[in-house]
Amino acid sequence: MNRRTFTLATLASAVAPAALRAQNFEITRTEAEWRAMLTDAQYRVMREEGTERAGSSPLDKNYAEGTYHCRGCDLAIYPSSTKYDSGTGWPSFYDSLPNAVGTKPDRKLLRVRTEVHCRRCGSHLGHIFDDGPAPTGKRHCLNGVSLVFRA
């Protein structure tokens, strides 16, 4: 990595959360409103595009029948029928519910990843990778703190 690549990656990581907040979503809140409803850890992940520690979410090993909702706005986003054990330590799904999530390029690391967020409130959920099971071949690798499970 050269100095230019490092500088661009650093700038992109600083600008990305601000760009997310600048988008128009159906549900919007001020920073103070988000902070009042979320713990510090939830805010760091959902509003600042952080990542929870692998293996820290009890939702990773939850295989009960139900639906996973966005913690930020309660939109139903992932059915339990698409959840699987990816072995990564994060809740993983091969598909979301229709019109539930949005994506954008994430250039914070040396390679571009696909960031996934709630389409209604913009809360950061995780990333989508191309190493998942059939039928989609996708792995929606999510932060459990961004989700609420409803049986």
Secondary structure by P-SEA (a helix, b strand, c coil): ccaaaaaaaaaaaaaaaaaaaaccccccccaaaaaaaccaaaaaccccccccccccccccccccbbbbbcccccccccccccccccccccccccccccccbbbbbbccccbbbbbbccccccccccccccccccccccccccccccccccc
